[in-house]
Amino acid sequence: MNLAKALGFFSAYCVFSAVTYLVFFARHDIGPLFTLAYTSGVTLTGIVLRWYLG
């Protein structure tokens, strides 16, 4: 229900995912695994945001 908390969580996740992307992007052999992890991470973030926003 707390919009500021939800936006803060989302911003933190965006920064974390951007850094993680840069780290794993250099390793092309792990690309497919990263794509799966990133997609599930975005999905999880969406679920958490919907829970926060009610």
C-alpha positions as CSV (number, residue, x, y, z in Angstrom):
1,M,0.0,0.0,0.0
2,N,3.0,2.3,0.5
3,L,3.8,3.9,-2.8
4,A,7.1,5.4,-1.7
5,K,8.3,2.0,-0.4
6,A,7.2,0.3,-3.6
7,L,9.0,2.8,-5.8
8,G,12.1,2.6,-3.6
9,F,12.1,-1.2,-4.0
10,F,11.7,-0.9,-7.7
11,S,14.5,1.7,-8.1
12,A,16.8,-0.6,-6.0
13,Y,15.9,-3.5,-8.2
14,C,16.6,-1.5,-11.4
15,V,20.0,-0.5,-10.2
16,F,20.8,-4.1,-9.1
17,S,19.6,-5.6,-12.4
18,A,21.5,-3.1,-14.4
19,V,24.8,-3.9,-12.5
20,T,24.1,-7.6,-12.8
21,Y,23.4,-7.3,-16.5
22,L,26.7,-5.5,-17.0
23,V,28.6,-8.2,-15.0
24,F,27.0,-11.1,-16.9
25,F,26.9,-9.5,-20.3
26,A,30.7,-9.8,-20.6
27,R,30.3,-13.6,-20.2
28,H,28.5,-14.7,-23.4
29,D,28.4,-18.3,-22.3
30,I,26.0,-17.5,-19.5
31,G,23.7,-15.4,-21.7
32,P,20.7,-17.8,-21.9
33,L,20.8,-18.5,-18.2
34,F,20.9,-14.7,-17.5
35,T,18.0,-14.1,-19.8
36,L,15.9,-16.6,-17.8
37,A,17.0,-15.1,-14.5
38,Y,16.4,-11.6,-15.6
39,T,12.9,-12.4,-16.9
40,S,11.9,-14.2,-13.7
41,G,13.4,-11.3,-11.7
42,V,11.2,-8.8,-13.6
43,T,8.2,-11.0,-13.1
44,L,8.9,-11.3,-9.4
45,T,9.3,-7.5,-9.1
46,G,6.0,-7.0,-10.8
47,I,4.3,-9.4,-8.4
48,V,5.9,-7.6,-5.4
49,L,4.9,-4.2,-6.7
50,R,1.3,-5.4,-7.1
51,W,1.3,-6.7,-3.6
52,Y,2.7,-3.4,-2.2
53,L,0.2,-1.4,-4.2
54,G,-2.7,-3.6,-3.1
